[in-house]
């Protein structure tokens, strides 16, 4: 198996969006996806990109992603926010998630971030177990808030 982790390109967006829909199905919320491949193309690769992306390829087929963006904390400074790591179900267990996570950590360090942040669903035991291996600090004090337009 030939595995390649690289920065995403505009040509990857259709495959990336399919992975997004697969994740939504896994998380039992496919109806909540209102994003589109066109929006992702503009938002990630337009004149003012707002997210970065790593892809995992196996034999030139995109089978995983790490999508991130930068945020600013008044207490901590520049932080990298990991929005999602997605590996297609058939390719889980081959270390692709670790490779994507490690590439994202390296990006945070290379861009002088003071740390990384992300969320994990409380029922997603495989993901929680994965993050625990990195010494992740889980924060039970904060409540997620959303305002949709």
Order of alpha helices (4+ residues) and beta strands (2+ residues): beta-alpha-alpha-beta-beta-beta-alpha-beta-alpha
